[in-house]
C-alpha cells in the first residue's frame, strides 16, 4: 500500500486517489492520425523517477503532480 502526500490534505492511502498518467504531455490539437494515436497511447515507461499526475477523489478533489520512483515507489512533490 502506498501513502501519497496530497499537497492540500497531507499523507493519505492510495485508495483515495486516481492515477492520471504521465505528467507534462503537450496536447497536439492539429495532429494527423499517427501523431494523434501516439499522443493517446504512447507513454514513457522508465525504470527510475517518473513525473505523474494524481487526482484526490476522496478528499480535496484536486489534481497535482509528483515524482514517483517506479522501482521503490518513493514519492517526491513536484515543484
PETA-V470757 format. One line per field, one symbol per residue. phi: phi as a letter, one per 40 degrees, with the letter a starting at -180 (. if undefined). burial: + if it has 9 or more other ideal C-beta (glycine too) atoms within 8 Angstrom, else -. Layout:
phi=???
burial=???
//
This chain:
phi=.cbbcccbbgcbccccbbcbgccgcccbcbccdcccccccbcbcacbicacbbbbccbacfbcababbccccgcbbccc
burial=---+++-----+-+-++--+-++-----------+++-+---------++++++++--+----+++++++----+--+-
//
